[in-house]
Amino acid sequence: MATNPVSGTALTETPAASDAEARTADAEVRAEPRRFTRAVLHNRKAMIGAVILLIMVFIAVFPGLIAPDDPHATAYPPNLGPSSSHLLGTTQLGEDVFSQLIWSTRLTLWVTLVVSVIATFISMIIGVTAAYIGGLTDRVLTVLTDVFLIIPVLPLLIVLSAYLTPGVKSLIIVLTITSWAFQARQLRSQGLAVRSRDFLVAARVRGERPLYIILVEIVPTMISLLAASFLALAVFEVGFAASLQFLGLGNSGELMWGTMLYNAQQAAALESGNAWWALAPGAAVVLLGTGFALVNYAFDEIGNPALRPARRKKRDRASA
């Protein structure tokens, strides 16, 4: 008789029961996109966040339609104040601040999304693998996760910055290394909650490989949690990336909001009366982070029905 690798007990489930749970799990996975859309459309905060993100994406894709000038053009007098010709003034070198702000959206958003995707993928693989495989693998991966959780970030950044060349690649490496561990712990906890379900036991009885079970059977049941983890990471990455660039880890010649803050600080923009050079990219960082955070409210409602408004709960019960 086959035994359950997780609990060590004999498998007594009937094929019909296992197939029924597998069909239920498949139906839940197929229903996820509709749940996401419904959650966003019925949540005002999430709707506002979605609008903010759509605007940011449009600006990142089509900056030339909005920016009036070449962001690197030094064709104007330095340190001009806001005017109809220069909405946010000019830099110390005579560059248009508004044009730099618009063009910086592209690389800032790209780095945020890339790092969030990579960190979410790493946390998913490590967290779910530790939960499903168990034993020595679980202990090793849990210790690895705990090590990255307790490492002081600032000393680690100092060490990494000493060996890495300032730029986007170095920024992505540093952000990824320092941001995956917490989400891995959350995903491991969720993996522990589902690893003994009947449809996973049936997959093991069929002889499916662990990698197949993790990626095809377990991960699809965590889509809402993965989406929430991605959005939470994005909020963190936006502010953390700008902070690292402000401290000098970025390349001052690359157009990003963090490098704008760094260049403004180096030029003493606030002291010289050119406040918008520093305030505009800071406000943009806050706005983008707010957009990701507001959209995350919709996924919080999916994961925790107690957060849904009373009217929404009634509609959900009626539709069920």
Helices and strands as residue ranges (DSSP letters): H 15-41, H 44-61, G 63-65, H 97-133, H 135-150, H 153-163, H 168-177, H 181-194, H 198-205, H 210-212, I 213-218, G 219-222, H 223-246, H 257-266, H 275-303, G 305-307, H 310-319
